[in-house]
Amino acid sequence: MFSRDEVQLPGGIATPALVVDLDAFEGNVARMAAAARAGGFALRPHGKTHKSADVAARQLAAGAIGLSVATLGEAEAFARAGVDDLFIAYPLWLDDGKAGRLRLLAETVALRVGVDSAEAARRLGAAVRGSARPVEALVEVDCGCRRTGVQPAAAGAVAAAAAGAGLAVAGVFTFPGHGYGHDPAARERAARDEERALAEAVDALARHGLEARVVSGGSTPTAGQWRPGVVGELRPGVYVFNDAIQLGIGTCGPEDLALAAAATVVSVPAPDRFVLDAGSKVLGADRSPWVDGHGYLPMFPGATVTGLGSTTPWSGSPPGCGGRASARS
């Protein structure tokens, strides 16, 4: 554990290093669990953010019914760690190797898998046919994110193909990823888009004689916009730690940031910049349109991370120094 008020890390930690503020982390987990309970939602958090068996155990202890994952490998790892209820919230395309792995996984855990095409559903059904434990399929629909998922009206045909392939069709799911943005109204619009898309998909399944027992959605940005009714299961992920993006779009405060890359100032070559010992190999070079620079410096909130190098990493402006940081290569 670290304190955001301390500049010095506990002894024995060499930078760069990832550190967790346990108070902030536990508060994030507890608040989301409480919000889901208060709204009457089942909580199935996404594990791709943390990929940690310990974090998953704490989420389950707080009331989560299971875990969502993005890949077959993540599902296998969490199953080995003892998580026995998993949803692969992604339309897998199974080759022979993945089909064998999925069948083994289905023998050990309660398993749901996302599908968004008839052919993928048939491949999934063939892979797990005869398994001792049934594999449930959820049809993914696009609610405006424009990533994976069929249009809501087409969900019934995909569900029928899944049922014809021998799968137990549990329902539908979506991801309101277009809720990211500085405008709080965008998060509200995404939540309403999600509800409309899922409601239409539920009706599409009903027209094919199939009941949507599970209607799954949710994200960290839309957390404050949930309404009881259509959606029954929520899959937020980033909330456990939060990040500079969530801070930038206003869904959390600095006190809710539970994970940080600790770094040491190794050089102050000029009054307007300093250099840290964590660069692109530690942080990744991706930039978000919702963050000024490459990250947030909690110890120096007036500074901007303007560049990352593979060997001479961060630059920033220390308190009291004018101007913006410049990258060093």
C-alpha positions in Angstrom: 0.0 0.0 0.0 1.1 3.5 -0.6 -0.1 6.9 0.5 -0.7 9.6 -2.2 0.6 12.1 0.3 4.0 10.5 0.5 6.7 11.2 -2.0 8.9 8.4 -0.7 7.8 4.8 -1.3 8.1 2.2 1.3 11.5 0.6 1.6 12.3 -2.3 -0.8 10.4 -1.0 -3.8 12.6 -0.2 -6.8 11.1 2.1 -9.4 9.5 1.9 -11.8 6.9 -0.2 -10.1 3.1 -0.6 -10.0 1.7 0.2 -6.6 -1.9 -0.1 -5.3 -3.6 2.3 -2.9 -5.5 -0.4 -0.9 -7.9 2.2 0.7 -8.9 3.6 -2.7 -9.1 0.1 -4.2 -11.3 -1.3 -1.5 -13.5 1.8 -1.6 -14.0 1.4 -5.4 -14.9 -2.3 -5.0 -17.4 -1.6 -2.2 -19.1 1.4 -3.9 -19.7 -0.5 -7.1 -21.0 -3.5 -5.3 -23.3 -1.4 -3.2 -24.6 0.6 -6.2 -25.4 -2.7 -8.0 -27.3 -4.1 -5.0 -29.2 -0.9 -4.5 -30.4 -0.9 -8.2 -31.3 -4.6 -8.1 -28.5 -5.5 -10.6 -26.3 -8.6 -10.7 -22.7 -7.6 -10.9 -20.3 -9.5 -13.1 -17.2 -7.3 -13.3 -14.8 -7.5 -16.2 -11.4 -9.0 -15.3 -9.4 -7.7 -18.3 -8.5 -4.6 -16.4 -6.8 -6.2 -13.5 -6.1 -9.9 -14.6 -5.6 -10.6 -10.9 -6.9 -13.6 -8.9 -6.6 -11.6 -5.7 -8.7 -8.7 -7.1 -11.3 -11.1 -8.5 -11.6 -12.8 -5.1 -12.2 -9.4 -3.4 -14.9 -8.6 -6.0 -16.6 -11.9 -5.5 -16.5 -11.5 -1.7 -18.1 -8.1 -2.1 -21.1 -9.7 -4.0 -20.1 -10.2 -7.6 -21.9 -13.3 -9.1 -19.0 -14.2 -11.3 -16.5 -12.6 -13.7 -16.4 -11.4 -17.3 -13.3 -11.9 -19.4 -12.2 -10.9 -22.9 -10.2 -14.0 -24.0 -10.1 -17.7 -23.6 -6.7 -17.4 -22.0 -8.1 -15.1 -19.3 -10.9 -17.5 -18.6 -8.5 -20.4 -18.2 -6.3 -18.4 -15.8 -9.2 -17.3 -13.6 -10.6 -20.8 -13.6 -7.2 -22.1 -12.4 -7.4 -19.5 -9.6 -10.8 -20.8 -8.5 -13.3 -18.6 -10.2 -16.1 -21.0 -11.1 -18.6 -18.7 -13.0 -17.2 -17.0 -16.1 -18.5 -15.2 -19.1 -16.3 -14.7 -22.1 -17.8 -11.4 -23.2 -16.4 -11.6 -26.7 -17.5 -13.5 -29.9 -14.9 -16.3 -30.0 -13.9 -17.7 -33.4 -12.8 -21.3 -32.6 -10.2 -23.2 -34.4 -9.4 -26.8 -33.4 -6.9 -25.8 -30.7 -9.2 -23.2 -29.1 -12.2 -25.6 -29.4 -10.4 -28.2 -27.3 -9.3 -25.7 -24.7 -12.9 -24.3 -24.4 -14.3 -27.8 -24.0 -11.9 -28.5 -21.1 -12.9 -25.2 -19.5 -16.6 -26.0 -19.9 -16.0 -29.2 -17.9 -14.8 -27.3 -14.8 -16.7 -24.0 -14.6 -20.1 -22.5 -15.3 -19.4 -21.0 -18.7 -21.1 -18.4 -20.9 -19.7 -17.3 -24.3 -20.6 -14.4 -26.5 -21.7 -15.0 -30.1 -22.6 -12.5 -32.9 -22.9 -14.7 -35.9 -24.7 -17.9 -36.8 -21.4 -19.5 -38.0 -19.6 -18.7 -34.8 -22.5 -20.1 -32.9 -22.3 -23.3 -34.9 -18.6 -23.6 -34.2 -19.1 -23.1 -30.5 -21.9 -25.7 -30.4 -19.7 -28.2 -32.2 -16.8 -27.6 -29.8 -18.8 -28.2 -26.6 -21.3 -30.8 -27.9 -21.6 -33.6 -25.3 -19.9 -31.6 -22.5 -21.0 -32.7 -19.0 -21.9 -29.1 -18.2 -24.0 -27.0 -20.6 -22.3 -24.0 -22.2 -24.6 -20.9 -22.4 -24.5 -18.5 -25.3 -25.3 -14.8 -25.1 -25.9 -12.9 -28.3 -23.9 -9.7 -28.6 -25.7 -6.6 -30.0 -24.3 -3.2 -31.0 -25.9 -0.4 -29.1 -23.9 2.4 -30.7 -20.2 1.6 -29.9 -19.7 0.2 -33.4 -17.4 -2.5 -32.4 -18.6 -6.1 -32.3 -22.2 -7.2 -32.1 -25.2 -7.6 -34.5 -27.9 -5.0 -34.9 -30.6 -5.7 -32.2 -33.2 -6.9 -34.7 -30.8 -9.6 -35.9 -30.2 -11.0 -32.5 -33.1 -13.5 -32.8 -31.7 -15.2 -35.9 -28.2 -15.6 -34.2 -29.9 -16.9 -31.0 -31.9 -19.4 -33.1 -28.7 -20.6 -34.8 -27.0 -21.1 -31.4 -30.0 -23.1 -30.1 -29.9 -25.2 -33.2 -26.3 -25.9 -32.5 -27.2 -27.3 -29.2 -26.3 -24.3 -27.0 -28.4 -23.1 -24.2 -29.2 -19.5 -25.2 -29.2 -17.4 -22.0 -29.8 -14.0 -23.4 -28.2 -10.9 -24.8 -25.4 -8.5 -24.0 -23.8 -5.2 -25.2 -21.1 -2.7 -24.4 -22.0 1.0 -24.3 -18.4 2.1 -25.2 -19.6 5.3 -26.8 -20.3 6.5 -23.2 -16.7 7.7 -23.0 -16.4 11.5 -23.4 -16.1 14.7 -21.5 -19.8 15.5 -21.7 -21.8 13.8 -18.9 -24.8 13.8 -21.3 -22.9 11.4 -23.5 -22.8 8.8 -20.7 -26.5 9.2 -20.2 -27.2 8.9 -23.9 -25.1 5.7 -24.1 -27.0 4.2 -21.1 -30.3 4.9 -22.8 -29.0 3.5 -26.2 -28.0 0.4 -24.3 -31.5 -0.1 -22.9 -33.2 0.4 -26.2 -30.9 -2.0 -28.1 -31.1 -4.7 -25.5 -34.9 -4.3 -25.2 -35.2 -4.7 -29.0 -32.9 -7.8 -28.9 -35.0 -9.4 -26.2 -38.0 -9.0 -28.4 -36.1 -10.4 -31.3 -35.3 -13.6 -29.3 -38.9 -13.8 -28.2 -40.1 -13.9 -31.8 -37.9 -17.0 -32.3 -39.4 -18.6 -29.1 -36.4 -17.9 -27.0 -36.3 -16.3 -23.6 -33.6 -13.8 -22.6 -33.0 -14.7 -19.0 -29.8 -12.7 -18.9 -29.7 -9.1 -20.2 -26.2 -7.8 -19.6 -24.5 -4.5 -20.2 -22.9 -1.7 -18.3 -19.5 0.0 -18.2 -17.6 2.2 -15.7 -18.5 5.5 -17.5 -22.2 4.7 -17.5 -22.2 3.5 -13.9 -24.1 6.5 -12.6 -26.8 6.3 -15.3 -28.2 2.8 -14.7 -32.0 2.4 -14.4 -33.8 -0.7 -13.2 -35.9 -2.3 -15.9 -34.3 -3.8 -19.1 -30.7 -4.5 -17.9 -30.3 -7.1 -15.2 -26.5 -7.7 -15.2 -23.7 -5.2 -15.1 -20.1 -5.6 -16.4 -18.0 -2.6 -15.4 -14.2 -3.2 -15.2 -12.0 -0.1 -14.9 -13.7 1.0 -11.7 -11.5 -1.2 -9.5 -8.5 1.0 -10.1 -9.8 3.9 -12.2 -7.3 5.7 -14.4 -6.4 9.0 -16.1 -9.1 8.5 -18.6 -11.8 8.1 -16.0 -10.4 11.1 -14.2 -10.3 13.1 -17.5 -14.0 12.4 -18.3 -15.1 13.0 -14.8 -16.3 9.6 -13.6 -13.9 9.6 -10.7 -11.8 12.0 -8.6 -8.0 11.9 -7.9 -8.8 10.2 -4.5 -10.3 7.2 -6.5 -7.2 6.4 -8.4 -6.0 3.1 -6.9 -3.2 2.1 -9.2 -0.2 4.1 -10.1 3.2 3.6 -11.8 5.7 4.8 -9.2 8.7 6.5 -10.7 11.8 8.4 -9.6 12.8 11.8 -10.8 16.2 11.0 -12.3 17.0 14.3 -14.0 16.0 18.0 -13.9 17.8 19.2 -17.0 16.0 22.6 -17.2 13.6 24.6 -15.0 10.6 23.7 -17.1 11.0 19.9 -17.2 12.1 16.8 -15.3 12.6 13.2 -16.4 11.4 10.0 -14.7 12.6 6.5 -14.9 9.4 5.1 -16.4 8.8 5.3 -20.1 7.0 3.6 -23.0 8.1 0.1 -22.0 6.4 0.6 -18.6 3.4 2.8 -19.5 2.7 2.1 -23.1 2.7 4.8 -25.7 -1.0 5.1 -26.4 -2.6 8.4 -25.9 -6.2 9.0 -25.0 -8.2 11.9 -26.5 -9.6 12.5 -23.0 -6.2 13.0 -21.2 -3.8 15.9 -21.5 -0.5 14.2 -22.2 0.4 10.6 -21.5 -0.9 10.3 -18.0 -1.7 12.0 -14.7 1.0 12.9 -12.1 -0.7 12.8 -8.7 2.3 14.3 -7.0 2.6 17.1 -9.5 -1.0 17.8 -10.7 0.2 20.9 -12.6 2.6 18.9 -14.7 1.9 17.3 -18.1 3.5 14.1 -19.4 4.4 15.2 -22.9 6.5 12.4 -24.1 7.7 8.9 -23.6 11.0 7.3 -24.6 12.1 3.7 -24.5 15.2 4.5 -22.6 14.8 8.0 -21.2 11.2 8.0 -20.2 8.9 10.7 -18.9 9.2 14.4 -18.9 7.1 16.8 -16.9 7.0 20.2 -15.4 7.6 20.3 -11.6 5.6 22.6 -9.4 6.7 26.2 -9.7 8.3 25.8 -13.1 6.6 27.5 -16.0 6.0 25.9 -19.4 5.2 22.4 -20.5 7.3 19.3 -20.5 9.2 18.1 -23.5 10.1 14.5 -24.3 13.7 13.2 -24.1 14.9 10.5 -26.4 
